[in-house]
Each structure stands twice: as structure tokens, then as C-alpha cells.
Amino acid sequence: MKKGQLLMEEAEEEIVEKIKKLEAKNNEIGKIVEEMKKAEVKVLRNNEWQIKDKLVLKKEKVYIPKDESLRLEIIWLNHNMPIAGYRG
């Protein structure tokens, strides 16, 4: 494994953990997750919402909570890491 790949994987793991923590605090997402738990399903509302690998997905994409610093970090990660192919 190359150094850049290891760096990217560590950064991605940190982002995923931050997403999970913020999802747990988000009222809207909390209600959806509770609704899914009560119904004992992993898919809700015609596949609009899902839980996969302990992450909430909306329309098959990871739901990113409305947190400006997290969103900026994700943008930075995808555009400024050398492995992404961008140089700033």
C-alpha cells in the first residue's frame, strides 16, 4: 500500500466517524433512524432512506449532516490530497 493511500484511508475513517457522530445528534436523522428501528427495517420510504454499515444513506448516497466544518473538511479531503490528483 502506498503512503498516499494509507493517508487517504485514515482521513476517510475519521470523516466517517464524524458523520456518524453528527447523524446521532441530528434531530431529523434521529427520527428517521428511530422509525427504521421501530419497523425493524434497514430501508424506508421506497428506498429513499437506508442504513448501511451504520451510516444513513439518502437516495443511495451517504447523508452528510448540515455541518459546515464537516462539509468543508470533506471538500478539502477530496480536492487537496495528493492522491486526489489536485494540487490545491
N, C-alpha and C positions, 0 to 999 in steps of 0.2 A: 504494500500500500504506500502510495506517495505521501509526502508530508502535507501537501495541499489538500489531499482527500481526507486525511486524518483531521486536519484543522476544520474542514467543512463539516464533517460528521459531528465533531464535538460542538460546533456552533449550532448545527441543526438540532441536536439533542437538547441544548439549552433553550432554544426557541420553542421547541415542542413542550418542554416543561413549563415555560412561561405561559404558553397558550392554555395549557390545562389548568393552571392556577387561576388565570383570569376568567376562563369559562366557568369555573366553580363559583366565582364571585358575581358573575353577570346574572341579573335577575331574569332576563328574557330567556337566556340559555338554560338557566337553572330550572325554569318552569318546563321547558321542552324536555330536558333530561328527566325530570320527575315524572312527567306524563309518560315518557317511554318506559321508565322503570315500573310504574303502576300497571301499564299494559303488558309488561314483560316482553317488550319487543326491542329490536335494535334499529328498526326502520319505522318512520312515522310520516303521515300526511303524503301518501303516494310517493315515497322515496325522497321527498324534499329534505327531510332531516334524517340523519343516521348517526349511529355511534360506531366507530371503528377504531380499534387499537386505543381505546379510551380517549379518542378525540371526537368532537362533534363535527359532522360534515353537513353542509347545506348544499344541495344540488351537486353532490359528489365531490365537493371541494372543502378543504379544511376551513372551518369557520374561524376567522380571526376576530377576536373581540375588539370593540371600539376603544382601543388604547393607542394613542398617538405615538408614544415612545416605542411600543412593541412594533407597530407598523413601520416606523422609520428604521428600526433595527433590522426587520426583515428585508426592506428595500436595500439597506446598506449591505447586508449579507449577500444578496443576490447580484449586486452591481459592483461592489468594491473588492470582493475576494479575488485573488489572482486566478483561482480555478474557474471563476465565472467568465473569464476572458476579457473583462473590463479592467481598465487601469485608472479608475477614479471617475 
